[in-house]
C-alpha cells in the first residue's frame, strides 16, 4: 500500500517492473543468466522486507532500495546487451 499510494514510489516501482521484465524476457539471455536474474530479484525482495522493520523511516528505506535496485538492473543490462 505504501508504494501504490506514494506519488514518488509508485513510478519507481513501475520502472523496476519494466526493467526486470525486459531483462527476464530478453531472448539474448541464456537460461543460466535468467536464473541468476531471478535469484538476484528474490534476494532483493527479501532485503526490501528489512524496510518494513524501519517503521518511522520506512518510506526512505523503500525509496533508497528501489533506486539502488533500478540502477543495479540498468548496470546489469548495460554489461549484458539485451535484445527484446
N, C-alpha and C positions, 0 to 999 in steps of 0.2 A: 504494500500500500504506500509506503514511504516513497518508493521510486515512481510509481504510477502517478502520484498526486503532486510531484515536485516538478516545477517548470524547467529546472536545470538537469535533474537526474533522469527524467523520462527520455529526453532526446539522447542523452549519453547511452542509456540502456538500448535504445533503438539502433544507435551506431554500433554498439557492441554486438548486438544480434546480427546485424547485416554483415559486419566484418567476419564474424565467426562462421556464419552460414556460407559466405563467399569462399572462405578458405576450405571449409569442410566439404563443400560440393565441387571444388575445383577438380577438373579432370587430370590436371598435371600432378596432383598429389598421389604418391604411391600409397598403398594401403598402410604401410608402416608409418608414414608421415601423418596420415589421417588418424590413426590410432594414437599417435603421440599428441596430436592436437586435442583429441577427445580427452585424453588423460590430463593434459595441461588444463583444459577447461574445467574438469572435475575438481582438480586441486584448487583452481582459482575460486570456484563456487564455495568450496569448503572454507577457504580463507576469508571469503566475504562474510561468512557466518560470524566471524570474530567481531565484525562491526556491530552486530546486534547486541553484543555484550557491552559496547561502549556507551550505551544509554544516552547520556547528555551530548555526546559528540558523534552520535550515530550517523547523522547526515553527512558530516565532514568526512568521516571514515569511508562511507559508501562512495562519496564523490571521488576521493583520492584513489580508492581501489578501482573504480570504473575507469578513471583517467589513465592509471598505470596499465590496466588490462588492455585498453584500447591502443595505447602506444606499443605495448608488447605485441599485440596482434599485427599492427602495422609494420613493426620491425621484422616480425617473422615473415610476413608476406613479402617484404622488400628483399629479404635474404633468400626467399624461395619463390621465384616467379610463379604466379598463379594464373592459370588460364581458365576462363569460365567453362 
